[in-house]
Amino acid sequence: MTITTRAEIVRDNPRGAPLFSVDEGEAVNIRGARDDWVNVEFPQRPPETLKGWLPKDAVGDGAAAVAAIKKQDFARRIAFEQGRVLVQGHYLAAIAQLRSKLADGKAGGELGIYRILPDEWTADWSNKSFGVSLPQDPINNWRDQASHFALMARAAQTGVMKAKDVTYVDLYLAQLVGVPAFKLLKATASMSVEAALDTVGPTQLPAGNSSTKQILERYKPLLQKDGVPATGAEAAKQIETALDQALDDTRELFPQKGPAKDVKPIAGAGADVESGVAGVGAVTGRSDMARLIVESFAKAGYNQIQQIAALANAIEESGLDPTVKAAGDEQSFGLFQINLRGVGVGQNPEDLKNPQFNTDLIIREANKTGLKNAATLEEAVRIFVTEIERPADQRTAIAKRLATAQKLMVA
């Protein structure tokens, strides 16, 4: 496996213009070389593979190059995964803390910072549905583990979000026993974990886990009480206690409010869980325009966090009315209120009222910025306001759009 050996700037050509930055330890595929530079692609940067040039000495063999885990590097990676698959970063950080105390290594048959089993590593976690391509061999690379566990969490999250009042406690219980068994325990809290697992049978256990006995033993502190299988209610209480401690221990990396029992996962970026389209389900009256925006940004290579930032901006600019013109003499039109003196210079106002044309123009402008590298909602909103829309009162605009974006994020 080849990875980056240090933080570096990826360029469009050897010694060319900067494209984006990468951290130490990111997986790369080498496509070619020129002088002291290599042309690389990044298979773990969805939805489309990013390519560029790095100095030759910035890539190397993974076995030799992976250094000890630094907390801030871990935090950046988790923020990236949050933006990619829409599982909250502080949940991902807390589970790594709970399982390994953020330490790489091995415990029995479990490996790495998330203590993943080899069979879990090779299982199908629907990577393709999130535009993610994971390498098959580096189970011991903590960055790859972060990507893999984020997909595992998202698979469980997609399954549990149809239940009412779902919290982090429910999400982790579903990860431990599988969504079918979780649903049984959610419906009948007095049912034992063992009974729920036996009822659903081996084919509906979490991928990579072979039996009820294996799961009960593997997660004994959480799924057993006084040496016997816990009830669903007892298991939930033990998970809650463990998660609260892990959340406290990682609060410096990912601040969050409230105990685990009160904090809810991201609901598929705005209640449209089935389609996976960011934010659409939270928009009433203009869902057709919302869908056009997020699907257009997705096709252009922007992840769901970035799609939400775009949608929030359009909501604040036009209320998602593609025919609207700014009040007074201001010559701004359409979904993103494109101005004839700015992004819309030389354009026909009637064309700017075409929602697809308007969106395509704003995407073209977004492609000139660092929006694709934004790892958090706050960063994506800030870039959209300051580098794409550029209103006069940027501080107020950021605050308003961030509030709208946060509503789209949480169902």
N, C-alpha and C positions, 0 to 999 in steps of 0.2 A: 504494500500500500504506500502511495506517495501522499505526503501532506505538506502544508506550509510549515516552515520551521521558525517563523517569527511573524509578528504583525507587519503588514506590508501594503503598499498601494498597488492595485492592479491597473495597468495602463492599456490604452488602445493599440499601442505599438511599442517596441523597445524604446525606452526613454521618451515615450509619447505622453499624451494627455491623460490625466488620472480618470479612472472610471468609478472605482469604489475601493473600499478598504477591506482587508480580511484579517482575521486573528490567526495566531499561531495554532497549528493543529487541524486546519480545515483540509478535508480530503480534496485532492485534485487529480485530474487525468491530464497527462502531458500530450499535447497534440502536435508539437513541433518545436524547433529551436532555431535561434538566430544569434550569432555571437555569444554574449553572456546572458541571453534572455531565453525563456521558454514560454511557449504559447500553451495556456492551460484552460481547462474548463472545470467548473465546480458542480459536480453532480448532486450536491445536497442543497443547492440554492434554487428552489422552485419559484414560480411555476414553470419557468423556462430556464434551461441551463445557461449560466452566465459564463462568458469567455473573456480572456484578456492575456496580458503579458506580465510575467514576473521575472525578477533576476534569478538566475540559476541557483544561487546560493540561498534563495528563499524557499526552496522545496527540498524535500529529502525523504528518506525511508522512515515510515511511521514507527517501526520498532525502536529506532534510535532517537527519533526526534521528539516523541511525546514527553513533555516535562510534567512535573508535579502540578496538581490542579491548583490554580489560583482563583480565589473567590470571585474577584472581579471579572476574570475571564469566564468563569462559570455563569455569573449573572448575565453577561452579555449574550452568551450562547442561549440561555434560557429565554431571554427577551426575544431573541431571534425566533426560537421555536414557538413562543406565544403568538407572535405575528403570523407564523406560517400555518399552524393548525388550530389556533384559537382555543388553547387550553391555558388557563391563567398561569403566569410565570411563577407566582408565589406558591401555587399548588405543586408545580413541577419541582421547584426548589425544596419544598417541604418534604416531598416523598424521597428525594435523594438524601436529605438529612436523616429522615426516619430510617431508611434502609441501610445506609452506610456511613452516616455522619460526614458526608461529602468526601469520602476517602475511597480511592480506587483500590482494587485488590480482589480477593476471593473469599467466599464463605461457603464451605461445602461445595455443592455443585453450582452455586450462583457466582456470577462474575461481574466485576465492574462497579461503577458508582451507583447503579440502580439494581445491582444484584440480579441480573437477568440470567435465566437458564438458556443453555444453547438451543433447546427446542423452541423457546420463546423467540429467540433471535431469528430463527429461520422460518417462523410462522408468518402467514399472510395477515398483515395489519392494514390492508387496503391502502398501501402506500400510493398507488397510482391515482386514487381519487383525490389526493392532496398534491399531486404533481411532484412527489418526492421519490428520488431514486437512491436507495441505501446500498452501500457495498455489503457483500455477504460475509467477509472475513473478519473485520476489525472489531469484534465484540469487546475487546479490551480497551478500545479508544473511547475515552469518556465523552468526547464530543459526539461521536456516532451513537453512543448510548443515550445521550440526551435527545437526539433526533428520534431514535427508536422508541424510547419510553413516551415521548410526546405523542407519537402515533398510537401507541397502546392506550394512552389516556384518552385520546380523542375518540378512539373506537368505542370505549366504554361510555364516554360522555354522550356520544350520539345515541347510544342505546338507552341511557337513563333519563334524558331530558324530556321524554314524553310523560314521565311520572311527575306528580305534583310536589312542589316544595323540595326540590332536589338540592342538596348541599354537598360540600366537599366530603363529608362523612359518607354519604351515599355513593359518591363517585368512587372513592377508594374501596368501599365494600364491593362495589360492582367489579372493580379491577381484580380484587382478590378471588371472588367466587364466580365471576361471570355474570352477564346481564340477566340471563334467564333465572338463575338462582337468586340474584338480587331482587328481582320482581316478586318472587315468592316470599322472601323475607320482608320486603316492604309491605306486602299485603297482609302478612301474618307475622307480627313481630315476635310472637311466642314460639314460632317454629324454630327448630334447631338448624344451625348451619349444615350439619351433617345430613339431616333429612332433606333440606333444600337441594344440596348437591346430589344426593342419591336420586331424588325425584327427577331432576333434569337429565341425569345420565351423563356418561363420559363424553358423548359427542358434543355436548353444550357447555363443557367446562372451558375456562379461559384457554386460548390457544397456547400450546406448549406445556400444559399441565395434564397429567395422565390419569389421575384418580382422586376421589374424595379424600382418601387417606393421605396422599401426597400434599394436597392443599392444606388440610388441617394441621399437618405436622410442620409444613413450611412456614405457615403464619400462626403458629401456636400461641404467641402472646396476644394476638388479636382475635382469633377465632375459637379459642378454647378458654374455659373458665374453670378453675379448680380441677384441671386435668381432664375435663370432659368437654365435648363440643358445646359452644355457647349458643344461646338463642340469638335470633336476629337482633333483638333489642340489646342484649348483653354485648354482642360483637360491636354494634354501633357505638355503644358507650366507651368501649375500650379503644376503638379507632379514634373516637373524638378526643380522648385524653392524649393519645399518642400524637395525633395531628396538631393539637393545640401546642404541644411542646415543640414540635418540629417547626411550626409556623413562627413561634417566638424565637427559635434559634436561628431562623433565616430572615428575620424581619429587617436586618441591616441591609440585606441584598434586595429584598422585595417587600417594602412596607405595605401592609394591608390592614383593613379595619375588621374588628370583630373576631370572635372565636369560630372554629371550623363549622360548628353546627348552624351558624347564621350566615355563612358566606356561600354564595351560589356560584357555580361554574358559569362560564360564558355559554349562552344558549345558542350555539351555531351562528353567532354574530347577528342576533336580532330576530329570533323566533321563526326564522325560515329554515328550520333544521333539516327538513326533508330534502329541499333542493340544494342546501348548502350555499345559497346566494346571500352574501353579506348584507345585513340590514334591511332587506326587502320586507320581511314580515313585520317590522316595526313601523313601516310607512303606510299610512292609510290614505286612500283617495288618489295617490299617484304612484302606485306600485309598479305600473308599466314603465314609468320614467326611471324609477329607482333601479329596476331590473336592467334596463338599458345601460345605465351608468356603470353598475358594478360588473356586469358581464363584459362590457367594453374594456374596463380597466383590467379585468382578469385576463382577457385575451391579449392585452398589451404587456402582460408579465407582472402585474401588481398583485401582491398578496391581499388577504382579507382585511388586515389592519389598514392597509393603504387604500383599499376600496372604500372602507367605511369613512376615512378622512375625506375622500372625494365626494361621497354621497352627502356627508354632513355639510360640506361647502356648498353644494348645489342646493340643498334644502334652505340654507341661510341666504343664498344669493337670489333664488327665484321661487322658492316654495315648490320647486319641481314643475313649474309652468313653463313649457318651452317657448311660448309665444310672448312672454312678458318683456317689456322694455323698461329701463330705469326711468324714474320720475324726472321731470324737468328737461333740461338740455343735455343731460348725460346720455351719450350714445353707447349704451350697454344693452346687450340683447341675449335672450335665451337662457337655457338651464344654468350656465355658469356666468351669466351676465358678462359676456365677452365684449370688450370695449373696442370701438373702431380705431382708437388711437394706441391701443396696446396689442394684445394677442390677435385681435381681429382687424388689424390694419390691412386695408385693401380688399376687405371682404364685403359682400352684399348683406345688408341687414336682414333681408328675407332668408338668406342661407343660414344666418346665425340662429334663426328661429327653428331651423331643422334640428331636432334633438340629437340625432346621430352625428351630424356635421359639427354641431357645437361641442359635443363630447370628444369627438376625434381631434378637434383643434386644441382642446385643453390637455388631452393626452400627449399630443405632440409637444406642447409646452412643458408638461410634466417630465417628459423624457430628457429634457435638458438639465434637470435638477437631480438631487440625490434622493428623491422620494422612494425609489425602489430599495434603498438601503435603510429606510426608517424602520427601526425595530420595535418602537412603542407607538401607541396611539397619539401621545402628546407630540412626539417628534414628527409623525406624519402630518398632523394638523398644522404644526408650526411651519413645516416646509411648504405645505400647500398655500398657507396664507402669505408667507413672506417672499416666496420665490415664484409662485404661480399666479395667484389672484392679486396680490400686492395692493390691498386697500389702504386708504389714508391712515386710518386708526387701526394699526395692526394688533396692538395689545388687546383692544376690545374684541376685535374679530376673532383672535385666537381663543379667547375665553368663551365666546358664544359658540363657536364651532366645536370646541372640545366638549362642551356640555351636551351639544346635540349628538356628537359622535359617541359619547359614553352611553347615552340612552339607546343608541342603535346597537351597542355592544352587548348590553345586558337585557335579557327578555323580561 
